[in-house]
């Protein structure tokens, strides 16, 4: 299933890695715990809109550009049902 | 403050109104309560990724196109701080 939090997490991680920054550094700057940020990046936690803004601020990216990346990556993702059908065949 | 849930709610409401459908009808189809959908549309509730998918399904729109609309509307929104400064002047 395509879950928004998976793509938001992936886009946040990609932005952080593009800046060669550590989870620890970005978490500190965003005032969230390292464990929390790690879970958000892996799509395991649903960040509130407020915390998402804090993380975007810490990364120096706008919410608008993050969501553009998210929309693009969802659009480019293969349909999960097709993958399942192919594996089952 | 620019909050993702405000824009997600606005985009969901716009999609529903473009189809001339009632809150009641879409809520029933998405298997959420009318009150909950109303709060989501007004940006007062943070929908989980799973419930967001249910609402998109009920509206017959893809998550990708919803997030494209969201990215565009955040990008087009006036900076809130400027509005506040103008009101205060």
Backbone of each chain as nested JSON, in Angstrom:
{
  "chains": [
    {"id": "A", "residues": [
      {"number": 1, "name": "UNK", "atoms": {"N": [0.844, -1.203, 0.0], "CA": [0.0, 0.0, 0.0], "C": [0.883, 1.259, 0.0]}},
      {"number": 2, "name": "UNK", "atoms": {"N": [0.483, 2.223, -0.799], "CA": [1.211, 3.488, -0.852], "C": [0.842, 4.325, 0.365]}},
      {"number": 3, "name": "UNK", "atoms": {"N": [1.785, 4.518, 1.254], "CA": [1.496, 5.305, 2.456], "C": [2.264, 6.622, 2.405]}},
      {"number": 4, "name": "UNK", "atoms": {"N": [1.54, 7.712, 2.639], "CA": [2.176, 9.028, 2.576], "C": [3.407, 9.105, 3.473]}},
      {"number": 5, "name": "UNK", "atoms": {"N": [3.313, 8.564, 4.689], "CA": [4.44, 8.705, 5.623], "C": [5.703, 8.022, 5.114]}},
      {"number": 6, "name": "UNK", "atoms": {"N": [5.556, 6.954, 4.319], "CA": [6.718, 6.272, 3.746], "C": [7.467, 7.22, 2.806]}},
      {"number": 7, "name": "UNK", "atoms": {"N": [6.708, 7.931, 1.989], "CA": [7.318, 8.833, 1.009], "C": [7.847, 10.108, 1.659]}},
      {"number": 8, "name": "UNK", "atoms": {"N": [7.122, 10.598, 2.663], "CA": [7.607, 11.777, 3.395], "C": [8.937, 11.422, 4.077]}},
      {"number": 9, "name": "UNK", "atoms": {"N": [8.962, 10.267, 4.725], "CA": [10.19, 9.823, 5.389], "C": [11.341, 9.671, 4.412]}},
      {"number": 10, "name": "UNK", "atoms": {"N": [11.063, 9.067, 3.275], "CA": [12.101, 8.867, 2.257], "C": [12.635, 10.186, 1.721]}},
      {"number": 11, "name": "UNK", "atoms": {"N": [11.732, 11.145, 1.532], "CA": [12.153, 12.455, 1.015], "C": [12.989, 13.204, 2.053]}},
      {"number": 12, "name": "UNK", "atoms": {"N": [12.617, 13.059, 3.323], "CA": [13.4, 13.709, 4.387], "C": [14.789, 13.094, 4.476]}},
      {"number": 13, "name": "UNK", "atoms": {"N": [14.846, 11.783, 4.392], "CA": [16.136, 11.103, 4.456], "C": [17.01, 11.503, 3.267]}},
      {"number": 14, "name": "UNK", "atoms": {"N": [16.407, 11.549, 2.078], "CA": [17.166, 11.919, 0.883], "C": [17.733, 13.34, 1.021]}},
      {"number": 15, "name": "UNK", "atoms": {"N": [16.901, 14.244, 1.568], "CA": [17.365, 15.637, 1.743], "C": [18.527, 15.686, 2.736]}},
      {"number": 16, "name": "UNK", "atoms": {"N": [18.425, 14.916, 3.815], "CA": [19.493, 14.898, 4.824], "C": [20.778, 14.316, 4.254]}},
      {"number": 17, "name": "UNK", "atoms": {"N": [20.66, 13.207, 3.524], "CA": [21.859, 12.559, 2.967], "C": [22.5, 13.433, 1.889]}},
      {"number": 18, "name": "UNK", "atoms": {"N": [21.669, 14.166, 1.143], "CA": [22.21, 15.059, 0.107], "C": [23.074, 16.152, 0.739]}},
      {"number": 19, "name": "UNK", "atoms": {"N": [22.815, 16.432, 2.021], "CA": [23.597, 17.449, 2.74], "C": [24.701, 16.807, 3.588]}},
      {"number": 20, "name": "UNK", "atoms": {"N": [24.86, 15.493, 3.456], "CA": [25.851, 14.728, 4.231], "C": [25.77, 15.028, 5.726]}},
      {"number": 21, "name": "UNK", "atoms": {"N": [24.545, 15.062, 6.235], "CA": [24.371, 15.356, 7.659], "C": [23.901, 14.11, 8.395]}},
      {"number": 22, "name": "UNK", "atoms": {"N": [24.23, 14.055, 9.677], "CA": [23.864, 12.883, 10.472], "C": [22.456, 13.051, 11.036]}},
      {"number": 23, "name": "UNK", "atoms": {"N": [21.854, 11.902, 11.36], "CA": [20.562, 11.906, 12.047], "C": [20.657, 12.74, 13.328]}},
      {"number": 24, "name": "UNK", "atoms": {"N": [21.769, 12.556, 14.058], "CA": [21.951, 13.226, 15.342], "C": [21.908, 14.752, 15.18]}},
      {"number": 25, "name": "UNK", "atoms": {"N": [22.628, 15.21, 14.159], "CA": [22.729, 16.649, 13.936], "C": [21.371, 17.259, 13.573]}},
      {"number": 26, "name": "UNK", "atoms": {"N": [20.68, 16.622, 12.626], "CA": [19.393, 17.154, 12.175], "C": [18.352, 17.051, 13.293]}},
      {"number": 27, "name": "UNK", "atoms": {"N": [18.371, 15.936, 14.027], "CA": [17.418, 15.764, 15.133], "C": [17.618, 16.867, 16.176]}},
      {"number": 28, "name": "UNK", "atoms": {"N": [18.872, 17.16, 16.479], "CA": [19.165, 18.195, 17.478], "C": [18.652, 19.548, 16.994]}},
      {"number": 29, "name": "UNK", "atoms": {"N": [18.934, 19.86, 15.744], "CA": [18.516, 21.135, 15.169], "C": [16.986, 21.249, 15.116]}},
      {"number": 30, "name": "UNK", "atoms": {"N": [16.31, 20.119, 14.866], "CA": [14.84, 20.12, 14.777], "C": [14.188, 19.964, 16.148]}},
      {"number": 31, "name": "UNK", "atoms": {"N": [15.024, 19.753, 17.18], "CA": [14.53, 19.539, 18.549], "C": [13.607, 18.331, 18.66]}},
      {"number": 32, "name": "UNK", "atoms": {"N": [13.985, 17.28, 17.952], "CA": [13.294, 16.005, 18.122], "C": [14.355, 14.971, 18.519]}},
      {"number": 33, "name": "UNK", "atoms": {"N": [13.911, 13.839, 19.04], "CA": [14.895, 12.833, 19.431], "C": [15.421, 12.122, 18.183]}},
      {"number": 34, "name": "UNK", "atoms": {"N": [16.635, 11.605, 18.315], "CA": [17.246, 10.879, 17.204], "C": [16.382, 9.677, 16.816]}},
      {"number": 35, "name": "UNK", "atoms": {"N": [15.883, 8.976, 17.811], "CA": [15.053, 7.8, 17.544], "C": [13.779, 8.158, 16.795]}},
      {"number": 36, "name": "UNK", "atoms": {"N": [13.199, 9.282, 17.188], "CA": [11.969, 9.731, 16.532], "C": [12.243, 10.066, 15.072]}},
      {"number": 37, "name": "UNK", "atoms": {"N": [13.293, 10.834, 14.823], "CA": [13.612, 11.22, 13.438], "C": [13.897, 9.981, 12.592]}},
      {"number": 38, "name": "UNK", "atoms": {"N": [14.606, 9.031, 13.189], "CA": [14.915, 7.798, 12.467], "C": [13.63, 7.051, 12.09]}},
      {"number": 39, "name": "UNK", "atoms": {"N": [12.683, 7.002, 13.022], "CA": [11.408, 6.324, 12.736], "C": [10.61, 7.067, 11.662]}},
      {"number": 40, "name": "UNK", "atoms": {"N": [10.656, 8.4, 11.713], "CA": [9.96, 9.196, 10.686], "C": [10.579, 8.905, 9.318]}},
      {"number": 41, "name": "UNK", "atoms": {"N": [11.901, 8.911, 9.258], "CA": [12.579, 8.666, 7.972], "C": [12.249, 7.291, 7.406]}},
      {"number": 42, "name": "UNK", "atoms": {"N": [12.064, 6.308, 8.283], "CA": [11.756, 4.957, 7.822], "C": [10.255, 4.742, 7.608]}},
      {"number": 43, "name": "UNK", "atoms": {"N": [9.466, 5.809, 7.784], "CA": [8.032, 5.709, 7.552], "C": [7.305, 4.951, 8.637]}},
      {"number": 44, "name": "UNK", "atoms": {"N": [7.911, 4.869, 9.812], "CA": [7.286, 4.118, 10.901], "C": [6.489, 5.015, 11.839]}},
      {"number": 45, "name": "UNK", "atoms": {"N": [6.797, 6.298, 11.803], "CA": [6.04, 7.26, 12.615], "C": [5.418, 8.293, 11.688]}},
      {"number": 46, "name": "UNK", "atoms": {"N": [4.211, 8.685, 12.053], "CA": [3.463, 9.7, 11.305], "C": [3.786, 11.051, 11.952]}},
      {"number": 47, "name": "UNK", "atoms": {"N": [4.611, 11.885, 11.34], "CA": [4.942, 13.146, 12.017], "C": [3.764, 14.118, 11.984]}},
      {"number": 48, "name": "UNK", "atoms": {"N": [3.572, 14.872, 13.064], "CA": [2.549, 15.922, 13.033], "C": [3.031, 17.015, 12.075]}},
      {"number": 49, "name": "UNK", "atoms": {"N": [2.107, 17.831, 11.63], "CA": [2.466, 18.918, 10.715], "C": [3.489, 19.86, 11.358]}},
      {"number": 50, "name": "UNK", "atoms": {"N": [3.343, 20.072, 12.664], "CA": [4.278, 20.971, 13.356], "C": [5.688, 20.383, 13.369]}},
      {"number": 51, "name": "UNK", "atoms": {"N": [5.801, 19.083, 13.672], "CA": [7.133, 18.473, 13.714], "C": [7.731, 18.371, 12.319]}},
      {"number": 52, "name": "UNK", "atoms": {"N": [6.882, 18.173, 11.324], "CA": [7.371, 18.136, 9.95], "C": [7.996, 19.492, 9.585]}},
      {"number": 53, "name": "UNK", "atoms": {"N": [7.355, 20.565, 10.024], "CA": [7.929, 21.888, 9.777], "C": [9.284, 22.05, 10.472]}},
      {"number": 54, "name": "UNK", "atoms": {"N": [9.379, 21.559, 11.702], "CA": [10.653, 21.662, 12.44], "C": [11.758, 20.921, 11.693]}},
      {"number": 55, "name": "UNK", "atoms": {"N": [11.429, 19.748, 11.179], "CA": [12.436, 18.946, 10.473], "C": [12.815, 19.632, 9.16]}},
      {"number": 56, "name": "UNK", "atoms": {"N": [11.826, 20.167, 8.441], "CA": [12.123, 20.9, 7.197], "C": [13.013, 22.108, 7.495]}},
      {"number": 57, "name": "UNK", "atoms": {"N": [12.696, 22.834, 8.567], "CA": [13.516, 23.993, 8.944], "C": [14.948, 23.552, 9.217]}},
      {"number": 58, "name": "UNK", "atoms": {"N": [15.084, 22.457, 9.967], "CA": [16.426, 21.957, 10.309], "C": [17.201, 21.581, 9.046]}},
      {"number": 59, "name": "UNK", "atoms": {"N": [16.484, 21.146, 8.031], "CA": [17.134, 20.741, 6.769], "C": [17.263, 21.923, 5.801]}},
      {"number": 60, "name": "UNK", "atoms": {"N": [16.643, 23.041, 6.145], "CA": [16.699, 24.211, 5.269], "C": [15.943, 24.017, 3.97]}},
      {"number": 61, "name": "UNK", "atoms": {"N": [14.89, 23.202, 4.021], "CA": [14.065, 23.0, 2.822], "C": [12.64, 23.471, 3.109]}},
      {"number": 62, "name": "UNK", "atoms": {"N": [11.917, 23.851, 2.06], "CA": [10.542, 24.3, 2.261], "C": [9.599, 23.096, 2.233]}},
      {"number": 63, "name": "UNK", "atoms": {"N": [8.475, 23.258, 2.924], "CA": [7.455, 22.208, 2.919], "C": [6.951, 21.982, 1.492]}},
      {"number": 64, "name": "UNK", "atoms": {"N": [6.85, 23.079, 0.746], "CA": [6.373, 22.989, -0.635], "C": [7.291, 22.103, -1.491]}},
      {"number": 65, "name": "UNK", "atoms": {"N": [8.603, 22.315, -1.379], "CA": [9.525, 21.516, -2.198], "C": [9.553, 20.07, -1.718]}},
      {"number": 66, "name": "UNK", "atoms": {"N": [9.431, 19.875, -0.402], "CA": [9.364, 18.498, 0.112], "C": [8.154, 17.775, -0.479]}},
      {"number": 67, "name": "UNK", "atoms": {"N": [6.996, 18.458, -0.492], "CA": [5.787, 17.807, -0.981], "C": [5.831, 17.591, -2.498]}},
      {"number": 68, "name": "UNK", "atoms": {"N": [6.53, 18.471, -3.215], "CA": [6.729, 18.236, -4.654], "C": [7.526, 16.949, -4.862]}},
      {"number": 69, "name": "UNK", "atoms": {"N": [8.603, 16.788, -4.064], "CA": [9.405, 15.563, -4.144], "C": [8.551, 14.336, -3.828]}},
      {"number": 70, "name": "UNK", "atoms": {"N": [7.716, 14.482, -2.797], "CA": [6.863, 13.369, -2.371], "C": [5.883, 12.989, -3.487]}},
      {"number": 71, "name": "UNK", "atoms": {"N": [5.228, 14.005, -4.071], "CA": [4.257, 13.742, -5.134], "C": [4.936, 13.034, -6.305]}},
      {"number": 72, "name": "UNK", "atoms": {"N": [6.138, 13.5, -6.632], "CA": [6.882, 12.923, -7.746], "C": [7.28, 11.479, -7.45]}},
      {"number": 73, "name": "UNK", "atoms": {"N": [7.726, 11.221, -6.222], "CA": [8.187, 9.865, -5.917], "C": [7.01, 8.89, -5.817]}},
      {"number": 74, "name": "UNK", "atoms": {"N": [5.853, 9.354, -5.34], "CA": [4.671, 8.477, -5.331], "C": [4.293, 8.163, -6.781]}},
      {"number": 75, "name": "UNK", "atoms": {"N": [4.321, 9.207, -7.609], "CA": [3.923, 9.053, -9.006], "C": [4.844, 8.081, -9.754]}},
      {"number": 76, "name": "UNK", "atoms": {"N": [6.145, 8.102, -9.391], "CA": [7.131, 7.269, -10.084], "C": [7.183, 5.849, -9.549]}},
      {"number": 77, "name": "UNK", "atoms": {"N": [6.568, 5.626, -8.372], "CA": [6.66, 4.306, -7.739], "C": [5.844, 3.286, -8.521]}},
      {"number": 78, "name": "UNK", "atoms": {"N": [6.344, 2.062, -8.638], "CA": [5.557, 1.024, -9.296], "C": [4.32, 0.703, -8.468]}},
      {"number": 79, "name": "UNK", "atoms": {"N": [3.238, 0.351, -9.117], "CA": [2.015, -0.019, -8.403], "C": [2.266, -1.303, -7.622]}},
      {"number": 80, "name": "UNK", "atoms": {"N": [2.067, -1.28, -6.289], "CA": [2.373, -2.442, -5.455], "C": [1.599, -3.692, -5.872]}},
      {"number": 81, "name": "UNK", "atoms": {"N": [0.353, -3.54, -6.309], "CA": [-0.462, -4.714, -6.646], "C": [0.134, -5.473, -7.834]}},
      {"number": 82, "name": "UNK", "atoms": {"N": [0.702, -4.731, -8.795], "CA": [1.305, -5.368, -9.953], "C": [2.523, -6.189, -9.529]}},
      {"number": 83, "name": "UNK", "atoms": {"N": [3.305, -5.657, -8.598], "CA": [4.482, -6.355, -8.115], "C": [4.087, -7.665, -7.438]}},
      {"number": 84, "name": "UNK", "atoms": {"N": [3.037, -7.571, -6.625], "CA": [2.565, -8.75, -5.885], "C": [2.102, -9.811, -6.885]}},
      {"number": 85, "name": "UNK", "atoms": {"N": [1.333, -9.381, -7.889], "CA": [0.819, -10.323, -8.882], "C": [1.96, -11.016, -9.634]}},
      {"number": 86, "name": "UNK", "atoms": {"N": [3.014, -10.243, -9.928], "CA": [4.128, -10.812, -10.681], "C": [4.887, -11.831, -9.823]}},
      {"number": 87, "name": "UNK", "atoms": {"N": [5.059, -11.461, -8.522], "CA": [5.775, -12.377, -7.622], "C": [5.001, -13.688, -7.446]}},
      {"number": 88, "name": "UNK", "atoms": {"N": [3.676, -13.558, -7.451], "CA": [2.855, -14.729, -7.185], "C": [2.776, -15.664, -8.4]}},
      {"number": 89, "name": "UNK", "atoms": {"N": [3.075, -15.098, -9.569], "CA": [2.926, -15.894, -10.805], "C": [4.05, -16.922, -10.965]}}
    ]},
    {"id": "B", "residues": [
      {"number": 1, "name": "UNK", "atoms": {"N": [1.503, 29.975, 10.539], "CA": [2.428, 28.865, 10.211], "C": [1.806, 27.981, 9.12]}},
      {"number": 2, "name": "UNK", "atoms": {"N": [2.602, 27.58, 8.164], "CA": [2.145, 26.689, 7.098], "C": [2.091, 25.268, 7.64]}},
      {"number": 3, "name": "UNK", "atoms": {"N": [0.9, 24.725, 7.761], "CA": [0.773, 23.366, 8.292], "C": [0.283, 22.437, 7.186]}},
      {"number": 4, "name": "UNK", "atoms": {"N": [0.977, 21.323, 7.04], "CA": [0.616, 20.38, 5.984], "C": [-0.853, 19.973, 6.063]}},
      {"number": 5, "name": "UNK", "atoms": {"N": [-1.339, 19.711, 7.282], "CA": [-2.72, 19.213, 7.409], "C": [-3.749, 20.234, 6.909]}},
      {"number": 6, "name": "UNK", "atoms": {"N": [-3.421, 21.538, 7.016], "CA": [-4.326, 22.576, 6.508], "C": [-4.476, 22.443, 4.994]}},
      {"number": 7, "name": "UNK", "atoms": {"N": [-3.364, 22.219, 4.321], "CA": [-3.385, 22.13, 2.857], "C": [-3.958, 20.796, 2.38]}},
      {"number": 8, "name": "UNK", "atoms": {"N": [-3.653, 19.735, 3.111], "CA": [-4.23, 18.432, 2.76], "C": [-5.753, 18.504, 2.897]}},
      {"number": 9, "name": "UNK", "atoms": {"N": [-6.221, 19.083, 4.008], "CA": [-7.659, 19.227, 4.224], "C": [-8.312, 20.073, 3.142]}},
      {"number": 10, "name": "UNK", "atoms": {"N": [-7.658, 21.167, 2.789], "CA": [-8.202, 22.045, 1.748], "C": [-8.278, 21.352, 0.4]}},
      {"number": 11, "name": "UNK", "atoms": {"N": [-7.261, 20.569, 0.097], "CA": [-7.245, 19.86, -1.194], "C": [-8.323, 18.779, -1.229]}},
      {"number": 12, "name": "UNK", "atoms": {"N": [-8.531, 18.111, -0.086], "CA": [-9.584, 17.088, -0.022], "C": [-10.961, 17.724, -0.188]}},
      {"number": 13, "name": "UNK", "atoms": {"N": [-11.169, 18.851, 0.477], "CA": [-12.455, 19.538, 0.379], "C": [-12.693, 20.014, -1.057]}},
      {"number": 14, "name": "UNK", "atoms": {"N": [-11.642, 20.565, -1.676], "CA": [-11.776, 21.055, -3.053], "C": [-12.144, 19.904, -3.992]}},
      {"number": 15, "name": "UNK", "atoms": {"N": [-11.513, 18.74, -3.787], "CA": [-11.8, 17.578, -4.637], "C": [-13.253, 17.131, -4.452]}},
      {"number": 16, "name": "UNK", "atoms": {"N": [-13.7, 17.139, -3.187], "CA": [-15.084, 16.72, -2.908], "C": [-16.086, 17.696, -3.522]}},
      {"number": 17, "name": "UNK", "atoms": {"N": [-15.843, 18.989, -3.355], "CA": [-16.777, 19.996, -3.876], "C": [-16.798, 19.994, -5.402]}},
      {"number": 18, "name": "UNK", "atoms": {"N": [-15.625, 19.713, -6.005], "CA": [-15.561, 19.65, -7.471], "C": [-16.451, 18.527, -8.007]}},
      {"number": 19, "name": "UNK", "atoms": {"N": [-16.715, 17.528, -7.148], "CA": [-17.579, 16.41, -7.54], "C": [-19.013, 16.596, -7.036]}},
      {"number": 20, "name": "UNK", "atoms": {"N": [-19.267, 17.763, -6.43], "CA": [-20.599, 18.074, -5.859], "C": [-21.091, 16.968, -4.932]}},
      {"number": 21, "name": "UNK", "atoms": {"N": [-20.197, 16.491, -4.09], "CA": [-20.592, 15.415, -3.174], "C": [-20.646, 15.944, -1.742]}},
      {"number": 22, "name": "UNK", "atoms": {"N": [-21.48, 15.3, -0.941], "CA": [-21.646, 15.745, 0.444], "C": [-20.589, 15.106, 1.344]}},
      {"number": 23, "name": "UNK", "atoms": {"N": [-20.338, 15.749, 2.474], "CA": [-19.456, 15.185, 3.497], "C": [-19.949, 13.796, 3.883]}},
      {"number": 24, "name": "UNK", "atoms": {"N": [-21.277, 13.697, 4.062], "CA": [-21.87, 12.44, 4.515], "C": [-21.566, 11.301, 3.546]}},
      {"number": 25, "name": "UNK", "atoms": {"N": [-21.728, 11.594, 2.262], "CA": [-21.535, 10.576, 1.233], "C": [-20.074, 10.103, 1.182]}},
      {"number": 26, "name": "UNK", "atoms": {"N": [-19.155, 11.061, 1.174], "CA": [-17.731, 10.702, 1.088], "C": [-17.265, 10.01, 2.362]}},
      {"number": 27, "name": "UNK", "atoms": {"N": [-17.744, 10.495, 3.513], "CA": [-17.365, 9.87, 4.793], "C": [-17.823, 8.412, 4.821]}},
      {"number": 28, "name": "UNK", "atoms": {"N": [-19.041, 8.178, 4.352], "CA": [-19.582, 6.808, 4.357], "C": [-18.739, 5.914, 3.443]}},
      {"number": 29, "name": "UNK", "atoms": {"N": [-18.426, 6.416, 2.261], "CA": [-17.636, 5.647, 1.308], "C": [-16.224, 5.377, 1.837]}},
      {"number": 30, "name": "UNK", "atoms": {"N": [-15.674, 6.346, 2.578], "CA": [-14.306, 6.201, 3.123], "C": [-14.305, 5.446, 4.456]}},
      {"number": 31, "name": "UNK", "atoms": {"N": [-15.515, 5.143, 4.959], "CA": [-15.662, 4.467, 6.259], "C": [-15.032, 5.26, 7.405]}},
      {"number": 32, "name": "UNK", "atoms": {"N": [-15.243, 6.562, 7.364], "CA": [-14.853, 7.407, 8.499], "C": [-16.117, 8.16, 8.922]}},
      {"number": 33, "name": "UNK", "atoms": {"N": [-16.087, 8.721, 10.121], "CA": [-17.276, 9.457, 10.56], "C": [-17.331, 10.802, 9.856]}},
      {"number": 34, "name": "UNK", "atoms": {"N": [-18.558, 11.322, 9.741], "CA": [-18.751, 12.626, 9.107], "C": [-17.966, 13.7, 9.869]}},
      {"number": 35, "name": "UNK", "atoms": {"N": [-18.02, 13.645, 11.199], "CA": [-17.316, 14.635, 12.021], "C": [-15.811, 14.591, 11.802]}},
      {"number": 36, "name": "UNK", "atoms": {"N": [-15.294, 13.376, 11.689], "CA": [-13.861, 13.22, 11.471], "C": [-13.445, 13.809, 10.124]}},
      {"number": 37, "name": "UNK", "atoms": {"N": [-14.184, 13.474, 9.069], "CA": [-13.851, 14.002, 7.743], "C": [-13.936, 15.523, 7.723]}},
      {"number": 38, "name": "UNK", "atoms": {"N": [-14.939, 16.046, 8.404], "CA": [-15.087, 17.495, 8.468], "C": [-13.877, 18.136, 9.152]}},
      {"number": 39, "name": "UNK", "atoms": {"N": [-13.411, 17.524, 10.227], "CA": [-12.24, 18.055, 10.941], "C": [-10.981, 17.959, 10.079]}},
      {"number": 40, "name": "UNK", "atoms": {"N": [-10.859, 16.854, 9.346], "CA": [-9.706, 16.69, 8.448], "C": [-9.732, 17.789, 7.381]}},
      {"number": 41, "name": "UNK", "atoms": {"N": [-10.907, 18.002, 6.792], "CA": [-11.02, 19.021, 5.73], "C": [-10.68, 20.42, 6.242]}},
      {"number": 42, "name": "UNK", "atoms": {"N": [-11.012, 20.679, 7.513], "CA": [-10.726, 22.006, 8.071], "C": [-9.318, 22.096, 8.663]}},
      {"number": 43, "name": "UNK", "atoms": {"N": [-8.54, 21.023, 8.507], "CA": [-7.154, 21.05, 9.0], "C": [-7.059, 20.948, 10.498]}},
      {"number": 44, "name": "UNK", "atoms": {"N": [-8.105, 20.414, 11.126], "CA": [-8.094, 20.316, 12.591], "C": [-7.647, 18.944, 13.071]}},
      {"number": 45, "name": "UNK", "atoms": {"N": [-7.709, 17.972, 12.194], "CA": [-7.249, 16.609, 12.535], "C": [-6.155, 16.216, 11.549]}},
      {"number": 46, "name": "UNK", "atoms": {"N": [-5.163, 15.539, 12.084], "CA": [-4.049, 15.037, 11.284], "C": [-4.421, 13.617, 10.837]}},
      {"number": 47, "name": "UNK", "atoms": {"N": [-4.803, 13.402, 9.588], "CA": [-5.201, 12.039, 9.208], "C": [-3.988, 11.109, 9.112]}},
      {"number": 48, "name": "UNK", "atoms": {"N": [-4.17, 9.871, 9.524], "CA": [-3.089, 8.9, 9.331], "C": [-2.977, 8.623, 7.835]}},
      {"number": 49, "name": "UNK", "atoms": {"N": [-1.846, 8.084, 7.425], "CA": [-1.645, 7.765, 6.007], "C": [-2.694, 6.778, 5.519]}},
      {"number": 50, "name": "UNK", "atoms": {"N": [-3.075, 5.844, 6.377], "CA": [-4.082, 4.841, 5.991], "C": [-5.44, 5.505, 5.739]}},
      {"number": 51, "name": "UNK", "atoms": {"N": [-5.844, 6.399, 6.646], "CA": [-7.146, 7.06, 6.477], "C": [-7.121, 8.021, 5.296]}},
      {"number": 52, "name": "UNK", "atoms": {"N": [-5.972, 8.627, 5.063], "CA": [-5.848, 9.507, 3.899], "C": [-6.079, 8.705, 2.617]}},
      {"number": 53, "name": "UNK", "atoms": {"N": [-5.539, 7.5, 2.579], "CA": [-5.777, 6.631, 1.413], "C": [-7.261, 6.286, 1.259]}},
      {"number": 54, "name": "UNK", "atoms": {"N": [-7.929, 6.001, 2.374], "CA": [-9.359, 5.684, 2.309], "C": [-10.141, 6.858, 1.746]}},
      {"number": 55, "name": "UNK", "atoms": {"N": [-9.784, 8.068, 2.184], "CA": [-10.509, 9.255, 1.724], "C": [-10.218, 9.498, 0.234]}},
      {"number": 56, "name": "UNK", "atoms": {"N": [-8.953, 9.331, -0.162], "CA": [-8.611, 9.482, -1.592], "C": [-9.373, 8.452, -2.433]}},
      {"number": 57, "name": "UNK", "atoms": {"N": [-9.425, 7.221, -1.953], "CA": [-10.168, 6.173, -2.676], "C": [-11.634, 6.571, -2.823]}},
      {"number": 58, "name": "UNK", "atoms": {"N": [-12.214, 7.06, -1.719], "CA": [-13.626, 7.453, -1.747], "C": [-13.861, 8.568, -2.76]}},
      {"number": 59, "name": "UNK", "atoms": {"N": [-12.86, 9.421, -2.928], "CA": [-12.974, 10.548, -3.864], "C": [-12.533, 10.159, -5.286]}},
      {"number": 60, "name": "UNK", "atoms": {"N": [-11.955, 8.969, -5.414], "CA": [-11.487, 8.531, -6.728], "C": [-10.292, 9.325, -7.232]}},
      {"number": 61, "name": "UNK", "atoms": {"N": [-9.472, 9.81, -6.296], "CA": [-8.266, 10.542, -6.702], "C": [-7.037, 9.808, -6.174]}},
      {"number": 62, "name": "UNK", "atoms": {"N": [-5.907, 9.999, -6.852], "CA": [-4.691, 9.332, -6.387], "C": [-3.992, 10.189, -5.342]}},
      {"number": 63, "name": "UNK", "atoms": {"N": [-3.253, 9.516, -4.477], "CA": [-2.461, 10.222, -3.453], "C": [-1.452, 11.142, -4.136]}},
      {"number": 64, "name": "UNK", "atoms": {"N": [-0.913, 10.673, -5.247], "CA": [0.073, 11.462, -5.981], "C": [-0.519, 12.787, -6.473]}},
      {"number": 65, "name": "UNK", "atoms": {"N": [-1.71, 12.737, -7.042], "CA": [-2.304, 13.979, -7.552], "C": [-2.722, 14.879, -6.392]}},
      {"number": 66, "name": "UNK", "atoms": {"N": [-3.184, 14.27, -5.295], "CA": [-3.522, 15.086, -4.117], "C": [-2.287, 15.838, -3.635]}},
      {"number": 67, "name": "UNK", "atoms": {"N": [-1.149, 15.135, -3.55], "CA": [0.056, 15.774, -3.026], "C": [0.613, 16.809, -4.006]}},
      {"number": 68, "name": "UNK", "atoms": {"N": [0.395, 16.608, -5.297], "CA": [0.779, 17.634, -6.273], "C": [-0.03, 18.908, -6.024]}},
      {"number": 69, "name": "UNK", "atoms": {"N": [-1.339, 18.745, -5.806], "CA": [-2.197, 19.898, -5.504], "C": [-1.732, 20.588, -4.225]}},
      {"number": 70, "name": "UNK", "atoms": {"N": [-1.392, 19.769, -3.231], "CA": [-0.957, 20.313, -1.943], "C": [0.334, 21.115, -2.12]}},
      {"number": 71, "name": "UNK", "atoms": {"N": [1.295, 20.541, -2.829], "CA": [2.581, 21.226, -3.048], "C": [2.354, 22.558, -3.752]}},
      {"number": 72, "name": "UNK", "atoms": {"N": [1.48, 22.535, -4.746], "CA": [1.193, 23.749, -5.518], "C": [0.514, 24.798, -4.643]}},
      {"number": 73, "name": "UNK", "atoms": {"N": [-0.441, 24.362, -3.821], "CA": [-1.158, 25.356, -3.016], "C": [-0.276, 25.927, -1.911]}},
      {"number": 74, "name": "UNK", "atoms": {"N": [0.625, 25.114, -1.353], "CA": [1.564, 25.667, -0.356], "C": [2.467, 26.691, -1.048]}},
      {"number": 75, "name": "UNK", "atoms": {"N": [2.917, 26.319, -2.242], "CA": [3.841, 27.185, -2.977], "C": [3.183, 28.519, -3.344]}},
      {"number": 76, "name": "UNK", "atoms": {"N": [1.873, 28.467, -3.633], "CA": [1.158, 29.673, -4.072], "C": [0.669, 30.521, -2.907]}},
      {"number": 77, "name": "UNK", "atoms": {"N": [0.703, 29.948, -1.692], "CA": [0.145, 30.664, -0.538], "C": [1.019, 31.857, -0.174]}},
      {"number": 78, "name": "UNK", "atoms": {"N": [0.4, 32.979, 0.216], "CA": [1.198, 34.111, 0.676], "C": [1.892, 33.754, 1.991]}},
      {"number": 79, "name": "UNK", "atoms": {"N": [3.064, 34.304, 2.224], "CA": [3.773, 34.046, 3.469], "C": [2.958, 34.609, 4.631]}},
      {"number": 80, "name": "UNK", "atoms": {"N": [2.62, 33.77, 5.626], "CA": [1.761, 34.209, 6.723], "C": [2.322, 35.409, 7.481]}},
      {"number": 81, "name": "UNK", "atoms": {"N": [3.624, 35.484, 7.638], "CA": [4.223, 36.574, 8.414], "C": [3.955, 37.927, 7.754]}},
      {"number": 82, "name": "UNK", "atoms": {"N": [3.917, 37.946, 6.416], "CA": [3.632, 39.199, 5.711], "C": [2.207, 39.655, 5.989]}},
      {"number": 83, "name": "UNK", "atoms": {"N": [1.274, 38.7, 6.009], "CA": [-0.128, 39.023, 6.278], "C": [-0.275, 39.608, 7.672]}},
      {"number": 84, "name": "UNK", "atoms": {"N": [0.4, 38.976, 8.626], "CA": [0.324, 39.447, 10.012], "C": [0.875, 40.869, 10.104]}},
      {"number": 85, "name": "UNK", "atoms": {"N": [2.017, 41.106, 9.449], "CA": [2.641, 42.422, 9.51], "C": [1.715, 43.493, 8.92]}},
      {"number": 86, "name": "UNK", "atoms": {"N": [1.002, 43.102, 7.834], "CA": [0.122, 44.073, 7.186], "C": [-1.085, 44.383, 8.079]}},
      {"number": 87, "name": "UNK", "atoms": {"N": [-1.614, 43.323, 8.717], "CA": [-2.765, 43.535, 9.592], "C": [-2.401, 44.409, 10.79]}},
      {"number": 88, "name": "UNK", "atoms": {"N": [-1.17, 44.249, 11.255], "CA": [-0.747, 44.959, 12.459], "C": [-0.421, 46.421, 12.171]}},
      {"number": 89, "name": "UNK", "atoms": {"N": [-0.156, 46.716, 10.895], "CA": [0.291, 48.08, 10.563], "C": [-0.884, 49.075, 10.594]}}
    ]}
  ]
}
